[in-house]
Amino acid sequence: MPTINRQWKLANRPTGLITPDVLQLSESPIPTVSDGQALARVKYFSIDPTMRVWMADVAQYMPAVTIGEVMRAFGLAEIIESRHPDFKKGDKVSGLTGFQEYVLLTAAGKQFFQKLPSIPFLSDVNFLNLLGVTGLTAYFGLLEVGKPQSGETLVVSAAAGATGSVVGQLGKIHGCRVVGIAGSDEKCKWIKDDLGFDAAVNYKHPDWKQQLAAATPKGVDINFENVGGEVMQAVLDRMNLHGRVVVCGLISGYTKQDPGLASFAQVIVKRLRVEGFLILDYVSRFMEAGQKLGIWKMTGKLKSRETIVKGFENAPEAINMLFRGDNIGKLIVEL
Ligand SMILES: NC(=O)c1ccc[n+]([C@@H]2O[C@H](COP(=O)([O-])OP(=O)(O)OC[C@H]3O[C@@H](n4cnc5c(N)ncnc54)[C@H](OP(=O)(O)O)[C@@H]3O)[C@@H](O)[C@H]2O)c1
């Protein structure tokens, strides 16, 4: 039985991408388990754009990670010892494990962990992807904020990423014409050929705005926005009267100055409803959404894909992959 718990702690706030001085490797003894506690070994980290936001000293929806604190991260872990009435050895849990190899579940912190059911057709990584925060974000963002109607045109940015790839498939399930914007031809091919998007536009091609216009001949009714800046502007310029803009994320501004929009005027001209949302607002409905997502997965209506980076030591650099577009589907680190 190992005795050391390796942890990545925040040492310096990043100014751009994650440089080697931002997270510091540290070691502490694996915690001992008291009554009412359980010890879990972390198997996977979910790598999320919001981690870069958590590192920054800016106004945000959770407190920023403090200097010297174990880096906050979602993960999936397996209970290896338990004196907690709700967990037994071998149970799998997901929650805020932090960037560390072992996590102690205490009675007070129990609400941050969800015991995972064992379902034959679902693998562990599904619980960080389709049935985790990713799938839930896509579900509530599109269905509750975007309110898609059959026959409408939905455009989603970062479309081959974790959230965007689910949003597009949910749009198809609800009868929309779905157009994805992504950063490579390989990504565009995947969302079109494998996921069934109606069209895909590579925003790195010089004529991508003309391609977007051609792919949205009837304009855009719903913009599911993951990127912001020039990508968002191009979609806003194609919006129909009374369209909806679901502001899920603005990743183009997380590692550098938010590029903002060249013009917000389309919001007035087209009488758009622009609404931001946070997945945390829907916690009480996670079970309902998880059941639907699970059924769609089981019946082949939803597909998922992961980019898996192996090794605890590679976790900090994995965060940068999100900002370089190196992932297809959900980015996960396997310990
Ligand atoms: N509101 C919420 O509750 C909530 C919850 C979860 C996630 N989010 C947001 O949802 C968005 C997607 O998150 P995710 O976890 O699903 O990540 P992801 O899409 O799997 O990965 C991020 C993708 O963004 C694209 N990207 C990065 N920088 C870009 C830039 N400057 N311009 C254009 N595209 C860029 C890259 O793909 P390309 O190759 O296509 O560039 C990259 O693969 C993020 O903005 C995140 O903050 C919000």
PDBQT file of the ligand as one rigid body, heavy atoms in Angstrom, charges set to zero:
ROOT
HETATM    1  N1  LIG A 401     -21.902  27.322 -18.272  1.00  0.00    +0.000 N 
HETATM    2  C1  LIG A 401     -21.522  26.161 -17.738  1.00  0.00    +0.000 C 
HETATM    3  O1  LIG A 401     -22.058  25.712 -16.728  1.00  0.00    +0.000 OA
HETATM    4  C2  LIG A 401     -20.412  25.392 -18.407  1.00  0.00    +0.000 A 
HETATM    5  C3  LIG A 401     -20.130  24.067 -18.011  1.00  0.00    +0.000 A 
HETATM    6  C4  LIG A 401     -19.130  23.363 -18.714  1.00  0.00    +0.000 A 
HETATM    7  C5  LIG A 401     -18.426  24.000 -19.744  1.00  0.00    +0.000 A 
HETATM    8  N2  LIG A 401     -18.713  25.291 -20.051  1.00  0.00    +0.000 N 
HETATM    9  C6  LIG A 401     -18.026  25.983 -21.153  1.00  0.00    +0.000 C 
HETATM   10  O2  LIG A 401     -18.267  25.243 -22.336  1.00  0.00    +0.000 OA
HETATM   11  C7  LIG A 401     -17.203  25.446 -23.260  1.00  0.00    +0.000 C 
HETATM   12  C8  LIG A 401     -16.711  24.085 -23.747  1.00  0.00    +0.000 C 
HETATM   13  O3  LIG A 401     -16.162  23.377 -22.618  1.00  0.00    +0.000 OA
HETATM   14  P1  LIG A 401     -15.731  21.853 -22.767  1.00  0.00    +0.000 P 
HETATM   15  O4  LIG A 401     -15.394  21.355 -21.430  1.00  0.00    +0.000 OA
HETATM   16  O5  LIG A 401     -16.758  21.158 -23.574  1.00  0.00    +0.000 OA
HETATM   17  O6  LIG A 401     -14.376  21.977 -23.589  1.00  0.00    +0.000 OA
HETATM   18  P2  LIG A 401     -14.072  21.394 -25.027  1.00  0.00    +0.000 P 
HETATM   19  O7  LIG A 401     -15.048  21.991 -25.986  1.00  0.00    +0.000 OA
HETATM   20  O8  LIG A 401     -13.947  19.934 -24.972  1.00  0.00    +0.000 OA
HETATM   21  O9  LIG A 401     -12.619  21.984 -25.314  1.00  0.00    +0.000 OA
HETATM   22  C9  LIG A 401     -12.442  23.315 -25.628  1.00  0.00    +0.000 C 
HETATM   23  C10 LIG A 401     -12.430  23.539 -27.162  1.00  0.00    +0.000 C 
HETATM   24  O10 LIG A 401     -12.577  24.925 -27.398  1.00  0.00    +0.000 OA
HETATM   25  C11 LIG A 401     -11.991  25.241 -28.639  1.00  0.00    +0.000 C 
HETATM   26  N3  LIG A 401     -11.225  26.487 -28.493  1.00  0.00    +0.000 N 
HETATM   27  C12 LIG A 401     -10.256  26.757 -27.602  1.00  0.00    +0.000 A 
HETATM   28  N4  LIG A 401      -9.787  28.007 -27.763  1.00  0.00    +0.000 NA
HETATM   29  C13 LIG A 401     -10.484  28.536 -28.804  1.00  0.00    +0.000 A 
HETATM   30  C14 LIG A 401     -10.466  29.801 -29.465  1.00  0.00    +0.000 A 
HETATM   31  N5  LIG A 401      -9.639  30.792 -29.092  1.00  0.00    +0.000 N 
HETATM   32  N6  LIG A 401     -11.335  29.983 -30.498  1.00  0.00    +0.000 NA
HETATM   33  C15 LIG A 401     -12.172  29.005 -30.899  1.00  0.00    +0.000 A 
HETATM   34  N7  LIG A 401     -12.247  27.793 -30.306  1.00  0.00    +0.000 NA
HETATM   35  C16 LIG A 401     -11.406  27.568 -29.278  1.00  0.00    +0.000 A 
HETATM   36  C17 LIG A 401     -11.062  24.076 -29.019  1.00  0.00    +0.000 C 
HETATM   37  O11 LIG A 401     -11.603  23.412 -30.149  1.00  0.00    +0.000 OA
HETATM   38  P3  LIG A 401     -11.304  23.903 -31.673  1.00  0.00    +0.000 P 
HETATM   39  O12 LIG A 401     -10.308  22.954 -32.236  1.00  0.00    +0.000 OA
HETATM   40  O13 LIG A 401     -12.635  23.790 -32.302  1.00  0.00    +0.000 OA
HETATM   41  O14 LIG A 401     -10.764  25.294 -31.607  1.00  0.00    +0.000 OA
HETATM   42  C18 LIG A 401     -11.114  23.158 -27.816  1.00  0.00    +0.000 C 
HETATM   43  O15 LIG A 401     -11.051  21.802 -28.161  1.00  0.00    +0.000 OA
HETATM   44  C19 LIG A 401     -16.144  26.257 -22.508  1.00  0.00    +0.000 C 
HETATM   45  O16 LIG A 401     -16.284  27.607 -22.879  1.00  0.00    +0.000 OA
HETATM   46  C20 LIG A 401     -16.513  26.047 -21.057  1.00  0.00    +0.000 C 
HETATM   47  O17 LIG A 401     -16.078  27.098 -20.241  1.00  0.00    +0.000 OA
HETATM   48  C21 LIG A 401     -19.685  25.985 -19.397  1.00  0.00    +0.000 A 
ENDROOT
TORSDOF 0
